[in-house]
Amino acid sequence: MAEEVVCPECKKPSYTASIHEPSPCPYCGFVFYKEERKMKRTILAIDDDTSILGFIANMLTDYDYEVKTATNGLEGLKMIESARYDLIISDINMPVMDGIEFYRELINKTPSMKGRVIFITGNMEPETEKFIQETGARWLSKPLNIAEFLRAINDSGK
């Protein structure tokens, strides 16, 4: 069974997404997994910049994800204690608890989340670069490239 959709990357219509198989967009090649979208995935977005946080939440909600938000790592850890998340998107440079400390605490408490965190940062400092290399964590630079961001979200479900 297939369904007509608009490609999340190039925004062209008449793109047929199969419910059971990955379907590349005929225009740009973006691979869309309709089955994953049918099961609403829950994402926790963490960023101290509320405008970026709102943008991420609104965009992902438009793509049928359930999105919860936190403004620092400590708040994010508290939310993880009471709910399950399929993916976490976190800034690195934040007050109270930064993304690096958040990740270390998260993996210590919930090892199954390793590989299910995408970091976003506008400032790749040496400490941040070392952390990314040591952990193999995925990261994207700010300002976000929307197509790259959506691809990272899509790829995180494989």
C-alpha positions in Angstrom: 0.0 0.0 0.0 1.3 3.4 -0.9 0.3 6.9 0.0 0.8 10.2 -1.9 2.9 12.6 0.2 5.0 15.7 -0.1 8.7 15.1 0.1 10.0 16.5 3.4 13.3 17.6 1.8 12.5 19.1 -1.6 8.7 19.8 -0.9 7.6 18.3 -4.3 4.2 16.6 -4.4 3.2 13.3 -5.9 5.8 11.4 -4.0 4.6 7.8 -3.2 5.8 6.5 0.1 5.3 2.8 0.7 4.2 1.8 4.2 6.4 -1.3 4.2 9.5 -0.3 2.3 11.9 2.7 2.2 10.8 5.0 -0.6 13.3 7.4 -2.3 11.9 10.6 -3.6 12.0 10.5 -7.4 13.1 14.2 -7.5 15.8 14.4 -4.8 16.4 10.9 -3.5 15.4 11.6 0.1 14.5 8.2 1.7 11.2 8.3 3.6 10.0 5.6 5.9 6.2 5.9 6.1 5.9 3.1 8.6 8.1 5.0 11.1 5.9 8.0 10.7 2.8 6.0 11.4 4.1 5.1 14.8 4.4 8.6 16.4 7.9 9.0 17.7 8.6 11.0 20.8 11.4 13.5 20.7 12.9 15.5 23.5 14.4 18.8 22.3 16.8 20.6 24.7 18.1 24.1 24.0 18.4 27.3 26.1 17.5 29.4 23.1 13.7 29.4 23.2 13.3 30.6 19.6 15.4 27.6 18.3 13.5 25.3 20.7 10.1 26.6 19.4 11.2 26.3 15.8 12.4 22.7 16.3 9.2 21.7 18.1 6.9 23.3 15.6 8.7 21.9 12.6 8.8 18.3 14.0 5.2 18.5 15.2 4.3 19.4 11.6 6.0 16.1 10.6 3.9 14.1 13.0 6.4 13.7 15.8 5.5 14.2 19.4 7.9 16.8 20.8 8.6 17.7 24.4 11.0 20.5 25.3 13.5 21.5 28.0 15.7 24.6 28.3 18.8 22.9 29.9 20.3 19.5 30.5 19.1 19.2 34.1 15.5 19.8 33.1 15.9 17.3 30.3 17.2 14.6 32.7 14.2 15.2 35.0 11.9 14.7 32.0 13.6 11.5 31.1 12.8 10.1 34.6 9.1 10.3 33.9 8.8 9.5 30.2 10.4 7.5 27.3 11.9 9.3 24.3 12.8 7.7 21.0 15.3 10.5 20.2 16.9 13.5 21.9 18.1 16.6 20.2 20.3 18.7 22.5 22.3 21.9 22.3 25.8 21.7 23.8 26.4 25.1 25.2 23.7 25.7 27.9 23.5 27.1 31.4 22.7 25.0 34.5 23.8 21.7 32.7 25.4 21.7 29.3 24.9 19.1 26.6 28.1 17.2 27.4 27.3 16.7 31.1 23.7 15.9 30.1 24.9 13.2 27.7 27.2 11.6 30.3 24.4 11.6 32.9 21.9 10.3 30.4 24.1 7.4 29.2 25.0 6.5 32.8 21.3 6.3 33.8 19.9 5.0 30.4 22.6 3.3 28.3 20.0 2.4 25.7 19.9 6.0 24.6 23.5 5.9 23.3 23.2 6.6 19.6 19.8 8.2 20.0 21.1 11.7 20.7 21.7 14.4 18.0 23.7 17.4 19.2 23.3 20.9 17.7 25.8 23.6 18.3 26.8 27.0 17.0 30.2 26.9 18.6 32.5 23.9 18.1 35.1 24.5 20.9 38.0 22.1 21.3 36.3 20.5 24.3 33.2 20.0 22.3 35.1 18.6 19.3 37.0 16.1 21.6 33.7 15.0 23.2 32.1 14.4 19.8 35.1 12.4 18.6 35.3 10.3 21.8 31.6 9.5 21.9 31.0 9.2 18.2 27.9 11.3 18.8 26.0 12.8 15.9 26.0 16.6 15.6 24.8 19.4 13.4 25.9 22.9 13.3 23.7 26.0 13.9 22.2 27.6 12.0 20.4 24.3 11.1 20.2 23.2 7.5 16.6 22.0 7.4 17.1 19.1 4.9 20.2 17.9 6.8 18.3 18.1 10.1 15.3 16.2 8.8 17.6 13.6 7.3 19.4 13.1 10.7 16.0 12.7 12.4 14.9 10.2 9.7 18.2 8.3 9.9 17.9 8.0 13.7 15.1 5.6 13.3 16.9 3.0 11.3 
